[in-house]
Amino acid sequence: MVTPTPAAAPTPAASDTGLTPLEEELLRLAGSVPDPELPMVSLAELGVMRGLRLLGPGRVEVELTPTYTGCPALESMATDIERILHDHGVPEVAVRTVLSPPWTTDAISAEGRRKLAESGIAPPAPRDAAAGGGPVPVALAVRCPHCGSTETELLSRFSSTACKALRRCAACGEPFDHFKEL
């Protein structure tokens, strides 16, 4: 466990990421915060953590990108990041919202997609790299997270959060959330 103190200075040696070992550890800690609306995935797995840097002894800035502009969970995410870093000895934490480049569902890690499916939420399909990351197709084949069928129907464009739609599987009859492709 890294416990920086106000007297701690950044470690001079940087890794391949360009971050110092202390910055990497603090980014790991901040990224381990569960998403407030999708608690089965961490902020790192959701892909909303953009960066972290030491501004000086005991001072850290975290960059966070919301899943969409106006996301109501952003304040909760920032508070949770501040809390975990304070708990690990960082007295001054600033969380800055970064809107450009915008977040897309491509930022969700493979582990995040697995956890969504395991929790009964159909993860968004990755954009086809061969298609150049163009627009999301109008007709989606959404796989049921319960039985695997792609025979599903849209019940509502919005579910418990604006980033999810409510669908039902024609094969098993189970309703489920689908994390929308962006």
ABEGO torsion letter per residue (X at the ends): XBBBBAABBBBABBBAAGBBAAAAAAAAAAAABBBAABAABBAAAAGABAEBBBAEBGBBBBBBBBABBGBAAAAAAAAAAAAAAAAAGBABBBBBBBAOBBBBAAABBAAAAAAAAAAGBBBBBBBBAAAGGBBBBABBBBBBAAAGBABBBBABABBABAABBBBBBAAAGBBBBBBBBX
